[in-house]
């Protein structure tokens, strides 16, 4: 049975062109309206969702993936009824809890306590029902000392925690969460992922949008790949992410900016030096990173971290900082991990660059790429799935008995 259904949905937006207004043009528009005519054309249109047919199964945790501008957030807004389709129909079964933007769903002039009561009343809960859930919401949001303070005085992280806690603890039939979750610190992100996992196991339909593909794979059962507002693929999460990852392999890293140092390309190679995006536990992995910035660096130091998207870093490597190696505006760094002790899963690569002589010319931590660990066919029958088990795998030698 489906929980969310898109039936030939198209969503277009009118884009107002930036131009100077004049009294004459405003008067002309007013005159045209009085005559029953349309105002002078001023706007172009953009199609965010294009004739989309889609079903999301009830009680299943699903992820929507795609490049920036693919239509993911628009799809979530349609599900939550923040906006409505230009054509077609969006059908949703049950109450929807949504965290689409930081602070969305909370009123800045009201306190945390008042926002919880207001949100709950909108969803049809009685005062008794809201009171029964109140302590859990406040505890999860970690706002015990500020629950009676107006939300406009909250930090961004506090607004995020309150919004997620309200959306997830008021028993939604469908919970939707987008990239705004990335604003929170690592500990809170892990806490939210665990909460979404609890809701999913309890029968709630969870729809998650994130660029952190490792977290997506660890949390979700099904994947939905959207590009340019159209459905590309839908199915088991590992299969969808595999196809999506292949499409990103040639350009995983972000584009360069003219005024800051960026990692513009990441390539992964196997032990033989051949390009690869999938490895087996214990394989050698070589990462070649290309950087570009407005100026050269006198003594760059590169830091790498690998994690599974659940908040903890599993591997960290730092290039030698005592070696003086000046580089130009475009330069490369290579890191070779002789044996990667990781279980099958998708893993993220994060990078930071520090210039020993000019710290301001470096690069803060950014996700720059990803790679997948898979077992060989002969090993798959004797090892359980890595989802739900520790990510690190080590070689061991056992003996049991006297």
N, C-alpha and C positions, 0 to 999 in steps of 0.2 A: 504494500500500500504506500502511496506517495504522501509526503508531507508538504512539499512545495512543487508547483507545476507551472511552467511557462508554456503558453500556447500561442505560438506565432508572435512573440513579443518584439516590438521595436520601440526604442526610446531615442528620440532626437532632442537636441537642445538648440535653442537659438543663441547665437553668439553676437553680442553687441559690439560693433566696431567702435574702436576708440577714435573719436573725432570731437572737435570743438562744436558746442552748441551755440546758436545765436538766437536772438529774439525773433528774427525773420523766419528761421526754420521752424521754431516752435509755433509761431503763428500760422505758418503754412500747414503744419500737422493738425492743429486745432481746426482750421478751416476745412480740411479734408474730412475730418471726423464728423463735423457738423453736416456735411453733405452726404454722409454715409459711406465715404470712401476710406480705404485703408491708408495709414500714414505712408509717407515716402519710404521705399525700401532702405533699410539701414543694416540689416542683419544677415548673416550666413547661418547655416545649420550644421550641426555635427551629429552624426549617428553614433551613439554609445553602445546600443544593443541593436542587433540587426536580425530580425525575423528568427528569434531564438525559440526553439522547442527543447524543453528540458524537464526532467522529473528527478526530484531528490527524494530518496526513499525514507520513510518514517523510521525513527529510532536508530538511524545510522549517522555516524560522524563523517562528514564530507568536507573536502577542501576544494576551493576554486583557485586555480593557478593560471598564470598568464603574465605577459610582459606589462610594463607600465602603460596605461591607456587602453588595455584590452577590454575593459568594461566590467571588471570584477566588482568594484565598489558600487557601480550603478546597479548591478544585479542585486547586491545586498540592500540597497535603498529601495528597490522595487519590492523585495520580499518584506521589508519592514514597513512598507507603505509610507515612507517619507516622501516618495515621489510615485507617480503613476505612469503606466506605459502610454506612449503615443498611439500605438496600435497593439492589438492582441490583448491577452488576459493573463494575469498572474494570480494563481489560486494558492492559498495557504491554509492548512488545517491547524487550528489551535492558536494559543497565545504566543506572541513573538517577543522575545527579549533581545535587545540589540545593543552592541557597543561598536558604533561605526566611526565616531569621532571622539577625541578626548573631551570630556565634559558634556557630551550629548546626552540628553535625557535628564539633566539636572539643571535646576534654576539657580543662577548665581546669587540672587537676592535672598534665597531661602537657606536655612541651615541644613546640615546633613540629615538631621532628624525629620525636618519638614519635607525634604525631598523624598525620603523613603516613604513617608505617609502618602504624599501626593502621587508618586509613581504607582504605589500599590493600589490606591483608590481608582486610578485610571484603568488598571487591569481588572478591577471588579472585586478586589479583596476587601473583606470586612476589617474593622479596626482590630478585632481579635486575631485574625489571620496575620495581619501586618505585625502586630506586637509579638506574635509567636516567632516570627522570622527576624525580628529587629536585631537581637543580640548577635545572631550569626552574621548578618550583613555588616554590622559595625566592626565586629571582630575581624572578619575577612578583609575589610577595607583598611583596617588599622588606623581608625580615626577616633578612638575612644576619647581622646583629650580635646577633640575639635568637633564633636557631633552636634553641638549647639551653636557653632560658629557659621556665619554665612559662607556659602560655597565660593563666593567671589574672592575670599581671602585664602582659599586653599591653593597649594602648589599644583602644578600640572600632574605630578604623580598622585597626589591625594584625590584629585578629580577623577583620574583614570581608575583608581582603586574603588572609589565610591560607585562610579558608573558601572563597572564590571560586577561588583558585588550585588548591586540592585538588580541588574539584568539577569544574573545567574541564580539568585536565591529566591526569586519570586515565581518559581515553578513554571518556566516557559516550556511550551511544547516544542518551540523552535528557538534556538539560541544562535545568533549570528554575531561574529566577531571579525573585525578587519585589522589592517596593519597598525591601527592606533595602539594595539597592545605592545608594540615595539618601543613605545615611549617609556614604559616602566623599566625599573631596574631588573637585573637578571633573576634575582630571587622571586620577585613578584610575577615575572613572566612564567617561571617554573610553577609557581603556585596556581596561576590561572590555567595553565595547561593541565595540571592535575585535576582542577575543578571541572574543566571541560570533559576530561576523561571520565570522571565520576558521573556527570550528567549523561554522557553518552551511554555508559553501561547501565544507567537507570532508565533508559528508554527515550531520553530527550534527543531530538534531531538537532545536531550541531553543524553549522555551516561556518567554516573557518577560511579566511583569506590571509595569506602571509607569503612574503618572499623568502622566509626561512624554511626552505624545503625539508631540511632534516627534522624540524619540529612538526611540520605537516605530516611527514611519513610516520613519525612516532605516534602521532595522535589520531590520525584519520584512517578510516577503512576504505573510503571511496574517493576518487579524484575526478575533477571536472576541469578540463583545459579549455579556456576561452581565448580567442585572438580576434581582435577587431570586432568584438561584439557577437562573434559566431562560435558555435560549439565545434571544437576540433576533435576532442576525445573525451570519453567518459568510461570509467571502469574501476577495477581494483587500484588502490593508491600507488602501489609499487610499479604497476605497468604504466599508468598515466605519467608518473614522475620520470620513469625511464625514457619515455618518448619525449616528454617536455625537456628533460635534461639534455638529450641528444641534440635538440634544436638550439639549445643555449651553449653547447660546448665550444663553438667557435668564437663566441663573444660573451663569455660569462661576466667579465669584469665591466665596470662602469666606464663610460666615455670620459675622456680627459676634459678638464676645465682649464681655461687659459690662465687663471689666477691662483691655482692651488695644485699641490702635488696629488696625483691620482694614480691608482693602479689601473692601467688601461687594458691589460691582457694577462690572463693566467692560462698556462698550458700544463697538463699532467701527462707524464710518460711512464712506461713500465720499465722493468729492469734492462730491457734490450734497447731502450731509447725510442720506442715506438709510441706515438700518441695514444692515450687510453683514458677513459673516464670511469672504467670499472675494474676493480682489483679483487683478489682473494685475500683472506686473512693471512698475514705474514708476508705479503708481497712487498717489494720495494716500490716506493712511489717518489717520483721526481717532479718537483714543481718549479716551473720557470715563470717568473713574474716580470712584467714590463711596466716601468713607471715613467711618468711624464709630468713635468712641472715647469713653472715659469723661469726657474733658475737652476743651475747645477748645485750639487751638494758637496761639501768638503769631506765629510766623514759619516756617510750614512750607515745606520744600523737597522736591520730589518727583523721584525718580530712576527712569528707565525703562531697561530693557535688553531686547533682543530676541535670542533665540538659536534654534538649530535642534536643541537637545537633545543635541548632541555635545560639549559642554564649553566652546565658545568663544562669547563675546558678539559679535554682528555689528553691532548698532546700540545706541548709548547716547545718552540725552538727559536733561538736567538742567534743572529749572525755575530761573529766576533766584533766587539766594539773597540778593541785596541788597535785594529789595523786601519791605517789611514788610506782610504781608497776614494779619491775625488771622482765624481761622475758628472756628466753633462745634464742637459735638460731632459734627455730621454736615455734611460739606462735599464739594465736588467739585473735580476738576482736569481740565483738558483739554490734550491734546498732539496736535498735528497734524504729521504727517510728509508733506512735500509730494510726495516721490517715493521710493518704497521700492524700492531696487535689489536685489531678491532673486529667485532662481530659484524655480520651482514646488516647494512643499513646505509642510508645516505648521510654523509657528513659534510659540514660546512668548513670552509677555510677563511679565517680572518687574518688581517694583516695590519701592522702598524710600522711606520718609519720614523726614526729619530735621527736628527743630524746632531752629532756630538758638539759641533761648534755653533750652529744656529738652530736651536730647538724650534723656533717659530716656523721654519721652512719644512718641517716634517709632515706626517700624515697620521691622523688619529685612527683608532681601530675601525676597520670597515670589513664587511663581508665581501670577499673578492671572487669566490668560486666554490665549487663543490665536487665531490667524487663519491662513488658508490663502492661498497664492499659487498661482494656476492660470493657464495660458496660454489665450488665446482659441482656439476650434476651428481658425481659419485658421493659427495659429502652431504647432500641435502636430505637424504633419508635418515641419517643417523644423528642429526642435530636439530633441535627445535628452532622455531622462528626467533629472531633476536628481539622482536618487539615485546617489551615487557621484561627482558632479562638484561643484565649488565652489558654495556657496550664493549668492554675490554675483554679480549680473548688472549690467553697465554698458553704456551706449550707446557704440558705437565706430564709427569710419569708416575703412574699409580701402581701400588701393589696392595692387595688385601689378603689377610690370612696370616698364619704363623710362618 
